[in-house]
Amino acid sequence: TLCPTPSTADQVLAMLDLCCADAFDQAPQRYGFRPGPLWQQEQAEMQRLLEALLRAECADNGEKPRFQPFLQEFGFGIDGEHPSALLTDADGRSIRVRGMIDRIDRDRADGLRIIDYKSGSSAHSRPDIMAGRSVQTAVYALAAEQLLDSGTVEQSADLHLPTRKPSGKIVGAKAEDRELLKTVIHVLNETVENIRSGRFPNAPGKIGQNGACSTWCDLADICRVSRQSLYKGRKLLDD
């Protein structure tokens, strides 16, 4: 596997050209849309973002990077090659999760680094993870450690393409982050138990513009979130 470094930058970018050409050529049929003038602009913009990302990674890595590319699009509980991950909390409750990890890197000591690419720039904070609003980096870290014979996850984070900045970062070697992973397992099991019990109140943790949970939510126009419903929903969860 070719590792992005300053000396391999030209090779990496040449491979990107080939991958983009192949992916863009198949996209209309694969995703069911008719290519037009806008599609030409979108291709150029996507390739520009990816080129900027790879140039930055080559420069940041230096000639002797700690992590080397290991796995891409690692699916668990999806394609049959790897099972779903089992998350059991301190109360003995368990749920199974499945997903697709964009990228896993590995160092010489078999430590793992997980990167999940995001097309948007909205960052995820530690409170978001603890509250169960953004658990992907935690779930991926737990799944990788459970399903791969490659030691512990040293880092797990989202990487936002527009800004080339990470968010939701978890450092597996930190004791507080190991505790954070336990908290996520508890929150997920608690959430599933509430849903199974019919306790699924209309009480989002964050409210954006115009009272919607997110300006990108497809259901924003018919959302029933209000101050009164928030109070009732959170009271139900606290009882």
N, C-alpha and C positions, 0 to 999 in steps of 0.2 A: 504494500500500500504506500502511495506517495504521500509524504508528510509535507505540509505547507511550511516552507522556510524561505528566507530571502533568495537562496541559490536555486530553489525549485519553482519560484514564482511564475516564470514563463511557462513551464510545463503544466503547472496547476491551472493557469488561465487558459491554456490551449485545450486542456481537458474540459474546462467549463464550457468553452465554445461548442465542443462536440456534444456535450450533455444537453445544453440548451437547445441546440438545433434539433436533436432527437425528441426531446420533451415537447418543444413547441410544435413540432410537426404532427405529433400524435394527439395533442391536447384537444383540438376541436371534436374529433371522433370520440375520444375517451370521455370527455365531459359534456358532449352533446350541445355544442354551440356553433353558430355560423361565423367563421372568421371574416372580419371586415377591417376598415381603416383603424378603428380603435384597438383591435387586437394587435396590429403592428406596433402601435405606441406602447401597449402594455408589455409586449415582449422586450422592447428596448429598455423600458424602465426596470423590469425584473432583472434583466441581465446586468444592467448598470449597478443595481443594488448588490447583486451577488459578486460582481467583480470588485466592488469597493470592500465588501466583507472579506473576500479572500486576500486581497492586497494587504488589508490591515492585519489579518491573521498571520500571513507570511512574515510581515515586518515584526509583529509582536513576539512571535515564536523564537526568533533568532535561529542560529544554525544548530543548536542542540536543545530542542524543546523537551520538556519533561514528559509530556503526553504525546502518544502517537495514535493515529486513527486505528480503531479496532473493529467496530461494528457500525453499520448504518441500517436504519429502519428495522430495528430489532423489535419484532412483534411477539407479544406473549398473550396467550389465551385467544389468539385470532386465527393463525394459519395452521395450527396443529403441531408445528415444530417445537414450540415451547408452551408449557401449560400456563394457566392463569396464576397470578400470585395470590397467596392466602395471607390476609392481614388479620391477626388475632390481637385483641387488646388485653389489658390487665384483668378485665372482668370475664375473660373467656369467650367473648363474642367474636365471631369471625365473618369476614366477607371475602369474596373472590373478586379480583379486579383484572382487567385486561387493557392493553394499550399498545402503542407503537412509539418506541423511542427513536427520535431522529438520528442521534449520533452518540456513540460511546467510544471514548478514547481510553487508552491504558498506558500506565508508566512501567518502568522496568521492575518495580516491586509488586506489580499486578494491581495497583490501585486504579480505580476507575474514575473517569470524568464524564458526566452526562450533560449533553447539550440538546436542548429542544428549541428549534427555531420558531420565532414568532414574526408574522408579517406586520403586526401593529407595534406601536411604541408605548402602549400603556403598561407601566411597570407594576410588578407584584411585590408587596412588602412582606416582612415577617408576620405582622399582625394578620394579613390576608391569609397566610398559610395556617396560622394557629386557629383562626376562626373557621377554617374550612372553605373559604371563598376561592382559594387558589392552591390546590394540593398536588398539582401535577409533578413538580420537581421532587416533592417528598415521596409520592407514590412510585415514581420512576426509580428513585434511589433504593427504596425498599424492594421493588421487584427485581432490579438488577442484582442486588446482593443475594436475593433468595434463589435466583435462577441461573446465575453464572458462577463458575468456579474460579473467580478472579479476585478474591479478596473483597475489601470494602470499597464503597463509593467515597472517594475523597472530596469530590465536588459534584453538585447537581444544580443546574441553573437554566433559565430561559435566556435566549439570546435574541434580541430584537433587531431585525434586519435594518429598519430605517435609521436607527441610532447606533447600531453595532455595540450596544451596551447590554450587560446581563441584568436580570432581576430574579427575585425569588430564590436567591442563592443559598444552598445548604452545604456546609462543610462537614463531611462525615467524621473527621477526626476530632471535632469539638464536642465536648460533653453536653453542652447546651443544645447542640443540634441533634444529638442522639435522643435527647429528651423531647425535642421538637417532633421527631419522627414518631415517637410513642404517642404524643398528643394528637398528631394527625390520624393515626390508627384509631384512637379513641373517638375522635370527632366523626370520622367516617362511619364507624359502627353505630354511634349514637344517632347519626342522621338516618341511616338505613332502618334502624329500629323504630324511629319516630314515623318514618314513611309507612312501614309495615303496620304500625298501630293506628294509622289514620291521622297522626299528628303532623300535618304538613301545612302550617300556617303561612299566610301571605305576608312574610316579614323579612325582606331582604336586609342584608347587613349594610349596604351602601345605597344611597339615593343620589342620582345624578340630576341633570337639568330637567325641568318640568315635572319633577316627581318621579321620573322613570328610573329604574335600577341602572340602566345604561342607555346612552344615546344611540347605541347600535342594536338594541333589543328589537327583534321582529314583532314583539307583542306590545310595544310601548303604547300604541294607540288605543288598546283595549285593556290596559293594565288597571287593576283595581287597587293599586297601592295608594294609601292615603295615610294621614297622621293617625286617624282612628283605627284603621286596619293594622298599622304597624304596632300600635299600643296593644291591641287585642292579641295579635300574633305573638309578640314577644312575651306578653303575660302568660300565654298558654305554654310557651316553651319554658318559662321560669317556674311554673307550678309543678 
